[in-house]
């Protein structure tokens, strides 16, 4: 299953693999390479080693899963799925995707999103949420194309790193829709078979 290679726009070969603790330094380097304006949209300061430590802990506890994409020896994207094992929302996951600016519009975001939804299916989740600011138009468009539905807009709910208040959009995808879209067959080995 992993690692595996996908072909994106301009016939570029990109390798996909789940993050391990060994990937933390390279992932930190990826986030530090992003333009400052991209960092405004992130929920925490992922340019600090403490963020990588938390992510490694979440992976080891199986509450988090990161799918990394690499090109020519460097990480170019990170797709994240996290969820709780307890409480009234234990059936709900949350997806986040960050892609190197040079690879936006290449189809990579769509590939990663489909893989994250397949992982959510493997983990038995019922629903996957995304949260983003209203001006993240490419991300909104991607989620709409995937079939996410708008659930709420929370006015002035988030504060960016400059202190500016922004509206937050919450969208949701029901895993049954994912299975229906790809017409899951009983003899399929798993949801990822449908993406090939």
Biotite code that builds the C-alpha atoms (Angstrom):
import biotite.structure as struc

atoms = struc.array([
    struc.Atom([0.000, 0.000, 0.000], chain_id="A", res_id=1, res_name="UNK", atom_name="CA", element="C"),
    struc.Atom([2.629, 2.531, 1.094], chain_id="A", res_id=2, res_name="UNK", atom_name="CA", element="C"),
    struc.Atom([4.944, 3.929, 0.079], chain_id="A", res_id=3, res_name="UNK", atom_name="CA", element="C"),
    struc.Atom([3.507, 4.402, -3.385], chain_id="A", res_id=4, res_name="UNK", atom_name="CA", element="C"),
    struc.Atom([4.022, 6.704, -6.314], chain_id="A", res_id=5, res_name="UNK", atom_name="CA", element="C"),
    struc.Atom([1.393, 8.880, -7.983], chain_id="A", res_id=6, res_name="UNK", atom_name="CA", element="C"),
    struc.Atom([1.696, 10.886, -11.184], chain_id="A", res_id=7, res_name="UNK", atom_name="CA", element="C"),
    struc.Atom([0.543, 14.503, -11.025], chain_id="A", res_id=8, res_name="UNK", atom_name="CA", element="C"),
    struc.Atom([0.453, 17.375, -13.523], chain_id="A", res_id=9, res_name="UNK", atom_name="CA", element="C"),
    struc.Atom([3.458, 17.662, -15.850], chain_id="A", res_id=10, res_name="UNK", atom_name="CA", element="C"),
    struc.Atom([4.186, 13.936, -15.349], chain_id="A", res_id=11, res_name="UNK", atom_name="CA", element="C"),
    struc.Atom([5.852, 14.516, -11.993], chain_id="A", res_id=12, res_name="UNK", atom_name="CA", element="C"),
    struc.Atom([6.251, 11.397, -9.850], chain_id="A", res_id=13, res_name="UNK", atom_name="CA", element="C"),
    struc.Atom([5.357, 12.010, -6.216], chain_id="A", res_id=14, res_name="UNK", atom_name="CA", element="C"),
    struc.Atom([5.833, 9.476, -3.444], chain_id="A", res_id=15, res_name="UNK", atom_name="CA", element="C"),
    struc.Atom([3.217, 9.109, -0.684], chain_id="A", res_id=16, res_name="UNK", atom_name="CA", element="C"),
    struc.Atom([3.864, 7.563, 2.728], chain_id="A", res_id=17, res_name="UNK", atom_name="CA", element="C"),
    struc.Atom([2.495, 7.799, 6.296], chain_id="A", res_id=18, res_name="UNK", atom_name="CA", element="C"),
    struc.Atom([4.552, 9.952, 8.634], chain_id="A", res_id=19, res_name="UNK", atom_name="CA", element="C"),
    struc.Atom([6.767, 8.355, 11.267], chain_id="A", res_id=20, res_name="UNK", atom_name="CA", element="C"),
    struc.Atom([8.878, 9.926, 13.988], chain_id="A", res_id=21, res_name="UNK", atom_name="CA", element="C"),
    struc.Atom([11.858, 9.870, 11.624], chain_id="A", res_id=22, res_name="UNK", atom_name="CA", element="C"),
    struc.Atom([10.061, 12.300, 9.295], chain_id="A", res_id=23, res_name="UNK", atom_name="CA", element="C"),
    struc.Atom([9.682, 15.049, 11.929], chain_id="A", res_id=24, res_name="UNK", atom_name="CA", element="C"),
    struc.Atom([12.870, 17.019, 11.044], chain_id="A", res_id=25, res_name="UNK", atom_name="CA", element="C"),
    struc.Atom([12.073, 17.064, 7.310], chain_id="A", res_id=26, res_name="UNK", atom_name="CA", element="C"),
    struc.Atom([8.449, 17.986, 7.977], chain_id="A", res_id=27, res_name="UNK", atom_name="CA", element="C"),
    struc.Atom([9.558, 20.845, 10.206], chain_id="A", res_id=28, res_name="UNK", atom_name="CA", element="C"),
    struc.Atom([11.820, 22.026, 7.366], chain_id="A", res_id=29, res_name="UNK", atom_name="CA", element="C"),
    struc.Atom([8.833, 21.871, 4.971], chain_id="A", res_id=30, res_name="UNK", atom_name="CA", element="C"),
    struc.Atom([6.683, 24.064, 7.210], chain_id="A", res_id=31, res_name="UNK", atom_name="CA", element="C"),
    struc.Atom([9.527, 26.523, 7.756], chain_id="A", res_id=32, res_name="UNK", atom_name="CA", element="C"),
    struc.Atom([9.893, 26.842, 3.972], chain_id="A", res_id=33, res_name="UNK", atom_name="CA", element="C"),
    struc.Atom([6.311, 28.036, 3.466], chain_id="A", res_id=34, res_name="UNK", atom_name="CA", element="C"),
    struc.Atom([5.664, 31.703, 2.683], chain_id="A", res_id=35, res_name="UNK", atom_name="CA", element="C"),
    struc.Atom([4.640, 33.807, 5.723], chain_id="A", res_id=36, res_name="UNK", atom_name="CA", element="C"),
    struc.Atom([1.147, 34.357, 4.303], chain_id="A", res_id=37, res_name="UNK", atom_name="CA", element="C"),
    struc.Atom([0.539, 30.582, 4.282], chain_id="A", res_id=38, res_name="UNK", atom_name="CA", element="C"),
    struc.Atom([1.344, 30.357, 7.972], chain_id="A", res_id=39, res_name="UNK", atom_name="CA", element="C"),
    struc.Atom([-1.531, 32.734, 8.738], chain_id="A", res_id=40, res_name="UNK", atom_name="CA", element="C"),
    struc.Atom([-3.999, 29.958, 7.905], chain_id="A", res_id=41, res_name="UNK", atom_name="CA", element="C"),
    struc.Atom([-2.532, 27.345, 10.233], chain_id="A", res_id=42, res_name="UNK", atom_name="CA", element="C"),
    struc.Atom([-4.050, 26.695, 13.654], chain_id="A", res_id=43, res_name="UNK", atom_name="CA", element="C"),
    struc.Atom([-0.727, 26.522, 15.462], chain_id="A", res_id=44, res_name="UNK", atom_name="CA", element="C"),
    struc.Atom([2.834, 27.575, 14.895], chain_id="A", res_id=45, res_name="UNK", atom_name="CA", element="C"),
    struc.Atom([4.144, 24.520, 13.081], chain_id="A", res_id=46, res_name="UNK", atom_name="CA", element="C"),
    struc.Atom([7.564, 26.103, 12.594], chain_id="A", res_id=47, res_name="UNK", atom_name="CA", element="C"),
    struc.Atom([8.463, 25.084, 16.158], chain_id="A", res_id=48, res_name="UNK", atom_name="CA", element="C"),
    struc.Atom([9.849, 21.631, 17.038], chain_id="A", res_id=49, res_name="UNK", atom_name="CA", element="C"),
    struc.Atom([7.202, 21.281, 19.780], chain_id="A", res_id=50, res_name="UNK", atom_name="CA", element="C"),
    struc.Atom([4.522, 20.921, 17.098], chain_id="A", res_id=51, res_name="UNK", atom_name="CA", element="C"),
    struc.Atom([6.351, 18.002, 15.526], chain_id="A", res_id=52, res_name="UNK", atom_name="CA", element="C"),
    struc.Atom([6.717, 16.390, 18.952], chain_id="A", res_id=53, res_name="UNK", atom_name="CA", element="C"),
    struc.Atom([2.947, 16.639, 19.507], chain_id="A", res_id=54, res_name="UNK", atom_name="CA", element="C"),
    struc.Atom([2.260, 15.161, 16.084], chain_id="A", res_id=55, res_name="UNK", atom_name="CA", element="C"),
    struc.Atom([4.606, 12.247, 16.685], chain_id="A", res_id=56, res_name="UNK", atom_name="CA", element="C"),
    struc.Atom([2.845, 11.592, 20.004], chain_id="A", res_id=57, res_name="UNK", atom_name="CA", element="C"),
    struc.Atom([-0.565, 11.656, 18.287], chain_id="A", res_id=58, res_name="UNK", atom_name="CA", element="C"),
    struc.Atom([0.653, 9.198, 15.645], chain_id="A", res_id=59, res_name="UNK", atom_name="CA", element="C"),
    struc.Atom([2.073, 6.859, 18.266], chain_id="A", res_id=60, res_name="UNK", atom_name="CA", element="C"),
    struc.Atom([-1.234, 6.990, 20.192], chain_id="A", res_id=61, res_name="UNK", atom_name="CA", element="C"),
    struc.Atom([-3.096, 6.400, 16.886], chain_id="A", res_id=62, res_name="UNK", atom_name="CA", element="C"),
    struc.Atom([-5.196, 9.533, 17.330], chain_id="A", res_id=63, res_name="UNK", atom_name="CA", element="C"),
    struc.Atom([-3.440, 11.210, 14.429], chain_id="A", res_id=64, res_name="UNK", atom_name="CA", element="C"),
    struc.Atom([-2.367, 10.134, 10.959], chain_id="A", res_id=65, res_name="UNK", atom_name="CA", element="C"),
    struc.Atom([-0.278, 12.157, 8.521], chain_id="A", res_id=66, res_name="UNK", atom_name="CA", element="C"),
    struc.Atom([0.194, 11.306, 4.860], chain_id="A", res_id=67, res_name="UNK", atom_name="CA", element="C"),
    struc.Atom([3.327, 12.926, 3.467], chain_id="A", res_id=68, res_name="UNK", atom_name="CA", element="C"),
    struc.Atom([4.161, 13.590, -0.172], chain_id="A", res_id=69, res_name="UNK", atom_name="CA", element="C"),
    struc.Atom([7.722, 13.816, -1.405], chain_id="A", res_id=70, res_name="UNK", atom_name="CA", element="C"),
    struc.Atom([9.340, 14.979, -4.626], chain_id="A", res_id=71, res_name="UNK", atom_name="CA", element="C"),
    struc.Atom([13.045, 14.795, -5.428], chain_id="A", res_id=72, res_name="UNK", atom_name="CA", element="C"),
    struc.Atom([13.990, 14.042, -1.840], chain_id="A", res_id=73, res_name="UNK", atom_name="CA", element="C"),
    struc.Atom([11.967, 16.693, -0.023], chain_id="A", res_id=74, res_name="UNK", atom_name="CA", element="C"),
    struc.Atom([8.519, 16.840, 1.543], chain_id="A", res_id=75, res_name="UNK", atom_name="CA", element="C"),
    struc.Atom([6.056, 18.874, -0.522], chain_id="A", res_id=76, res_name="UNK", atom_name="CA", element="C"),
    struc.Atom([2.746, 18.190, 1.229], chain_id="A", res_id=77, res_name="UNK", atom_name="CA", element="C"),
    struc.Atom([1.176, 17.017, 4.475], chain_id="A", res_id=78, res_name="UNK", atom_name="CA", element="C"),
    struc.Atom([-2.310, 15.576, 4.821], chain_id="A", res_id=79, res_name="UNK", atom_name="CA", element="C"),
    struc.Atom([-3.579, 15.082, 8.365], chain_id="A", res_id=80, res_name="UNK", atom_name="CA", element="C"),
    struc.Atom([-6.468, 13.144, 9.902], chain_id="A", res_id=81, res_name="UNK", atom_name="CA", element="C"),
    struc.Atom([-7.058, 13.302, 13.630], chain_id="A", res_id=82, res_name="UNK", atom_name="CA", element="C"),
    struc.Atom([-9.849, 12.166, 15.919], chain_id="A", res_id=83, res_name="UNK", atom_name="CA", element="C"),
    struc.Atom([-10.615, 11.295, 19.524], chain_id="A", res_id=84, res_name="UNK", atom_name="CA", element="C"),
    struc.Atom([-11.018, 7.788, 20.889], chain_id="A", res_id=85, res_name="UNK", atom_name="CA", element="C"),
    struc.Atom([-13.590, 8.878, 23.461], chain_id="A", res_id=86, res_name="UNK", atom_name="CA", element="C"),
    struc.Atom([-16.448, 11.318, 23.943], chain_id="A", res_id=87, res_name="UNK", atom_name="CA", element="C"),
    struc.Atom([-19.504, 12.111, 21.919], chain_id="A", res_id=88, res_name="UNK", atom_name="CA", element="C"),
    struc.Atom([-17.529, 13.001, 18.766], chain_id="A", res_id=89, res_name="UNK", atom_name="CA", element="C"),
    struc.Atom([-15.328, 9.911, 18.608], chain_id="A", res_id=90, res_name="UNK", atom_name="CA", element="C"),
    struc.Atom([-16.962, 9.030, 15.251], chain_id="A", res_id=91, res_name="UNK", atom_name="CA", element="C"),
    struc.Atom([-15.784, 12.339, 13.720], chain_id="A", res_id=92, res_name="UNK", atom_name="CA", element="C"),
    struc.Atom([-12.365, 13.083, 12.245], chain_id="A", res_id=93, res_name="UNK", atom_name="CA", element="C"),
    struc.Atom([-10.814, 16.321, 11.082], chain_id="A", res_id=94, res_name="UNK", atom_name="CA", element="C"),
    struc.Atom([-8.781, 16.718, 7.897], chain_id="A", res_id=95, res_name="UNK", atom_name="CA", element="C"),
    struc.Atom([-6.070, 19.285, 7.164], chain_id="A", res_id=96, res_name="UNK", atom_name="CA", element="C"),
    struc.Atom([-3.940, 19.544, 4.024], chain_id="A", res_id=97, res_name="UNK", atom_name="CA", element="C"),
    struc.Atom([-0.940, 21.785, 3.351], chain_id="A", res_id=98, res_name="UNK", atom_name="CA", element="C"),
    struc.Atom([0.807, 21.762, -0.046], chain_id="A", res_id=99, res_name="UNK", atom_name="CA", element="C"),
    struc.Atom([3.975, 23.486, -1.240], chain_id="A", res_id=100, res_name="UNK", atom_name="CA", element="C"),
    struc.Atom([2.988, 26.526, -3.380], chain_id="A", res_id=101, res_name="UNK", atom_name="CA", element="C"),
    struc.Atom([4.901, 25.094, -6.366], chain_id="A", res_id=102, res_name="UNK", atom_name="CA", element="C"),
    struc.Atom([2.596, 22.052, -6.376], chain_id="A", res_id=103, res_name="UNK", atom_name="CA", element="C"),
    struc.Atom([-0.759, 23.761, -5.968], chain_id="A", res_id=104, res_name="UNK", atom_name="CA", element="C"),
    struc.Atom([-3.058, 23.239, -8.925], chain_id="A", res_id=105, res_name="UNK", atom_name="CA", element="C"),
    struc.Atom([-1.242, 20.003, -9.795], chain_id="A", res_id=106, res_name="UNK", atom_name="CA", element="C"),
    struc.Atom([-3.938, 17.624, -8.561], chain_id="A", res_id=107, res_name="UNK", atom_name="CA", element="C"),
    struc.Atom([-1.871, 16.641, -5.513], chain_id="A", res_id=108, res_name="UNK", atom_name="CA", element="C"),
    struc.Atom([-4.331, 18.133, -3.013], chain_id="A", res_id=109, res_name="UNK", atom_name="CA", element="C"),
    struc.Atom([-7.137, 16.036, -4.486], chain_id="A", res_id=110, res_name="UNK", atom_name="CA", element="C"),
    struc.Atom([-5.046, 12.849, -4.317], chain_id="A", res_id=111, res_name="UNK", atom_name="CA", element="C"),
    struc.Atom([-4.129, 13.472, -0.684], chain_id="A", res_id=112, res_name="UNK", atom_name="CA", element="C"),
    struc.Atom([-7.698, 14.351, 0.283], chain_id="A", res_id=113, res_name="UNK", atom_name="CA", element="C"),
    struc.Atom([-9.005, 11.114, -1.239], chain_id="A", res_id=114, res_name="UNK", atom_name="CA", element="C"),
    struc.Atom([-6.344, 9.137, 0.615], chain_id="A", res_id=115, res_name="UNK", atom_name="CA", element="C"),
    struc.Atom([-7.282, 10.841, 3.899], chain_id="A", res_id=116, res_name="UNK", atom_name="CA", element="C"),
    struc.Atom([-10.955, 10.011, 3.316], chain_id="A", res_id=117, res_name="UNK", atom_name="CA", element="C"),
    struc.Atom([-9.968, 6.397, 2.613], chain_id="A", res_id=118, res_name="UNK", atom_name="CA", element="C"),
    struc.Atom([-8.005, 6.342, 5.879], chain_id="A", res_id=119, res_name="UNK", atom_name="CA", element="C"),
    struc.Atom([-11.045, 7.711, 7.709], chain_id="A", res_id=120, res_name="UNK", atom_name="CA", element="C"),
    struc.Atom([-13.062, 4.852, 6.226], chain_id="A", res_id=121, res_name="UNK", atom_name="CA", element="C"),
    struc.Atom([-10.428, 2.318, 7.332], chain_id="A", res_id=122, res_name="UNK", atom_name="CA", element="C"),
    struc.Atom([-10.624, 3.740, 10.855], chain_id="A", res_id=123, res_name="UNK", atom_name="CA", element="C"),
    struc.Atom([-14.407, 3.372, 10.935], chain_id="A", res_id=124, res_name="UNK", atom_name="CA", element="C"),
    struc.Atom([-15.193, 7.081, 11.143], chain_id="A", res_id=125, res_name="UNK", atom_name="CA", element="C"),
    struc.Atom([-18.647, 8.326, 10.199], chain_id="A", res_id=126, res_name="UNK", atom_name="CA", element="C"),
    struc.Atom([-17.856, 11.936, 9.346], chain_id="A", res_id=127, res_name="UNK", atom_name="CA", element="C"),
    struc.Atom([-14.857, 14.097, 8.436], chain_id="A", res_id=128, res_name="UNK", atom_name="CA", element="C"),
    struc.Atom([-14.753, 17.820, 9.151], chain_id="A", res_id=129, res_name="UNK", atom_name="CA", element="C"),
    struc.Atom([-12.672, 20.635, 7.702], chain_id="A", res_id=130, res_name="UNK", atom_name="CA", element="C"),
    struc.Atom([-12.294, 24.121, 9.106], chain_id="A", res_id=131, res_name="UNK", atom_name="CA", element="C"),
    struc.Atom([-10.899, 27.073, 7.196], chain_id="A", res_id=132, res_name="UNK", atom_name="CA", element="C"),
    struc.Atom([-11.141, 30.821, 6.903], chain_id="A", res_id=133, res_name="UNK", atom_name="CA", element="C"),
    struc.Atom([-13.621, 32.190, 4.369], chain_id="A", res_id=134, res_name="UNK", atom_name="CA", element="C"),
    struc.Atom([-10.883, 33.642, 2.173], chain_id="A", res_id=135, res_name="UNK", atom_name="CA", element="C"),
    struc.Atom([-9.162, 30.287, 1.628], chain_id="A", res_id=136, res_name="UNK", atom_name="CA", element="C"),
    struc.Atom([-10.944, 29.976, -1.708], chain_id="A", res_id=137, res_name="UNK", atom_name="CA", element="C"),
    struc.Atom([-8.856, 27.209, -3.340], chain_id="A", res_id=138, res_name="UNK", atom_name="CA", element="C"),
    struc.Atom([-9.322, 24.999, -0.261], chain_id="A", res_id=139, res_name="UNK", atom_name="CA", element="C"),
    struc.Atom([-13.064, 25.717, -0.215], chain_id="A", res_id=140, res_name="UNK", atom_name="CA", element="C"),
    struc.Atom([-13.300, 24.843, -3.898], chain_id="A", res_id=141, res_name="UNK", atom_name="CA", element="C"),
    struc.Atom([-11.400, 21.577, -3.382], chain_id="A", res_id=142, res_name="UNK", atom_name="CA", element="C"),
    struc.Atom([-13.707, 20.512, -0.558], chain_id="A", res_id=143, res_name="UNK", atom_name="CA", element="C"),
    struc.Atom([-16.804, 21.383, -2.586], chain_id="A", res_id=144, res_name="UNK", atom_name="CA", element="C"),
    struc.Atom([-15.504, 19.278, -5.492], chain_id="A", res_id=145, res_name="UNK", atom_name="CA", element="C"),
    struc.Atom([-14.951, 16.373, -3.105], chain_id="A", res_id=146, res_name="UNK", atom_name="CA", element="C"),
    struc.Atom([-18.529, 16.651, -1.860], chain_id="A", res_id=147, res_name="UNK", atom_name="CA", element="C"),
    struc.Atom([-18.060, 18.347, 1.503], chain_id="A", res_id=148, res_name="UNK", atom_name="CA", element="C"),
    struc.Atom([-21.152, 20.245, 2.647], chain_id="A", res_id=149, res_name="UNK", atom_name="CA", element="C"),
    struc.Atom([-21.206, 23.621, 4.335], chain_id="A", res_id=150, res_name="UNK", atom_name="CA", element="C"),
    struc.Atom([-22.360, 23.246, 7.941], chain_id="A", res_id=151, res_name="UNK", atom_name="CA", element="C"),
    struc.Atom([-21.648, 26.635, 9.514], chain_id="A", res_id=152, res_name="UNK", atom_name="CA", element="C"),
    struc.Atom([-19.952, 29.998, 9.244], chain_id="A", res_id=153, res_name="UNK", atom_name="CA", element="C"),
    struc.Atom([-18.777, 31.360, 12.575], chain_id="A", res_id=154, res_name="UNK", atom_name="CA", element="C"),
    struc.Atom([-18.353, 35.134, 12.470], chain_id="A", res_id=155, res_name="UNK", atom_name="CA", element="C"),
    struc.Atom([-15.031, 36.557, 13.685], chain_id="A", res_id=156, res_name="UNK", atom_name="CA", element="C"),
    struc.Atom([-14.257, 33.182, 15.226], chain_id="A", res_id=157, res_name="UNK", atom_name="CA", element="C"),
    struc.Atom([-10.532, 32.991, 14.485], chain_id="A", res_id=158, res_name="UNK", atom_name="CA", element="C"),
    struc.Atom([-7.687, 35.404, 14.969], chain_id="A", res_id=159, res_name="UNK", atom_name="CA", element="C"),
    struc.Atom([-4.750, 35.196, 12.607], chain_id="A", res_id=160, res_name="UNK", atom_name="CA", element="C"),
    struc.Atom([-1.130, 35.756, 13.574], chain_id="A", res_id=161, res_name="UNK", atom_name="CA", element="C"),
    struc.Atom([-1.540, 39.488, 12.922], chain_id="A", res_id=162, res_name="UNK", atom_name="CA", element="C"),
    struc.Atom([-4.465, 39.720, 15.332], chain_id="A", res_id=163, res_name="UNK", atom_name="CA", element="C"),
    struc.Atom([-7.069, 40.171, 12.581], chain_id="A", res_id=164, res_name="UNK", atom_name="CA", element="C"),
    struc.Atom([-10.457, 38.543, 13.258], chain_id="A", res_id=165, res_name="UNK", atom_name="CA", element="C"),
    struc.Atom([-11.759, 36.310, 10.478], chain_id="A", res_id=166, res_name="UNK", atom_name="CA", element="C"),
    struc.Atom([-14.844, 34.204, 9.787], chain_id="A", res_id=167, res_name="UNK", atom_name="CA", element="C"),
    struc.Atom([-14.473, 30.428, 10.042], chain_id="A", res_id=168, res_name="UNK", atom_name="CA", element="C"),
    struc.Atom([-16.154, 27.997, 7.635], chain_id="A", res_id=169, res_name="UNK", atom_name="CA", element="C"),
    struc.Atom([-16.986, 24.479, 8.834], chain_id="A", res_id=170, res_name="UNK", atom_name="CA", element="C"),
    struc.Atom([-17.675, 21.792, 6.226], chain_id="A", res_id=171, res_name="UNK", atom_name="CA", element="C"),
    struc.Atom([-18.404, 18.096, 6.608], chain_id="A", res_id=172, res_name="UNK", atom_name="CA", element="C"),
    struc.Atom([-18.157, 14.924, 4.568], chain_id="A", res_id=173, res_name="UNK", atom_name="CA", element="C"),
    struc.Atom([-20.098, 11.788, 5.447], chain_id="A", res_id=174, res_name="UNK", atom_name="CA", element="C"),
    struc.Atom([-18.099, 8.618, 4.819], chain_id="A", res_id=175, res_name="UNK", atom_name="CA", element="C"),
    struc.Atom([-21.165, 6.860, 3.406], chain_id="A", res_id=176, res_name="UNK", atom_name="CA", element="C"),
    struc.Atom([-21.032, 9.432, 0.584], chain_id="A", res_id=177, res_name="UNK", atom_name="CA", element="C"),
    struc.Atom([-17.401, 8.473, -0.078], chain_id="A", res_id=178, res_name="UNK", atom_name="CA", element="C"),
    struc.Atom([-18.307, 4.795, -0.314], chain_id="A", res_id=179, res_name="UNK", atom_name="CA", element="C"),
    struc.Atom([-21.277, 5.571, -2.533], chain_id="A", res_id=180, res_name="UNK", atom_name="CA", element="C"),
    struc.Atom([-19.266, 7.824, -4.831], chain_id="A", res_id=181, res_name="UNK", atom_name="CA", element="C"),
    struc.Atom([-16.787, 5.030, -5.527], chain_id="A", res_id=182, res_name="UNK", atom_name="CA", element="C"),
    struc.Atom([-19.423, 2.274, -5.449], chain_id="A", res_id=183, res_name="UNK", atom_name="CA", element="C"),
    struc.Atom([-17.561, 0.101, -2.937], chain_id="A", res_id=184, res_name="UNK", atom_name="CA", element="C"),
    struc.Atom([-17.818, -3.551, -3.822], chain_id="A", res_id=185, res_name="UNK", atom_name="CA", element="C"),
    struc.Atom([-17.780, -6.371, -1.288], chain_id="A", res_id=186, res_name="UNK", atom_name="CA", element="C"),
    struc.Atom([-14.744, -7.967, -2.929], chain_id="A", res_id=187, res_name="UNK", atom_name="CA", element="C"),
    struc.Atom([-12.640, -4.789, -2.756], chain_id="A", res_id=188, res_name="UNK", atom_name="CA", element="C"),
    struc.Atom([-9.696, -5.151, -0.403], chain_id="A", res_id=189, res_name="UNK", atom_name="CA", element="C"),
    struc.Atom([-10.304, -1.671, 0.971], chain_id="A", res_id=190, res_name="UNK", atom_name="CA", element="C"),
    struc.Atom([-11.337, 1.875, 0.107], chain_id="A", res_id=191, res_name="UNK", atom_name="CA", element="C"),
    struc.Atom([-7.977, 2.729, -1.455], chain_id="A", res_id=192, res_name="UNK", atom_name="CA", element="C"),
    struc.Atom([-8.573, 0.117, -4.176], chain_id="A", res_id=193, res_name="UNK", atom_name="CA", element="C"),
    struc.Atom([-11.225, 2.494, -5.474], chain_id="A", res_id=194, res_name="UNK", atom_name="CA", element="C"),
    struc.Atom([-8.732, 5.321, -5.942], chain_id="A", res_id=195, res_name="UNK", atom_name="CA", element="C"),
    struc.Atom([-6.482, 3.456, -8.365], chain_id="A", res_id=196, res_name="UNK", atom_name="CA", element="C"),
])
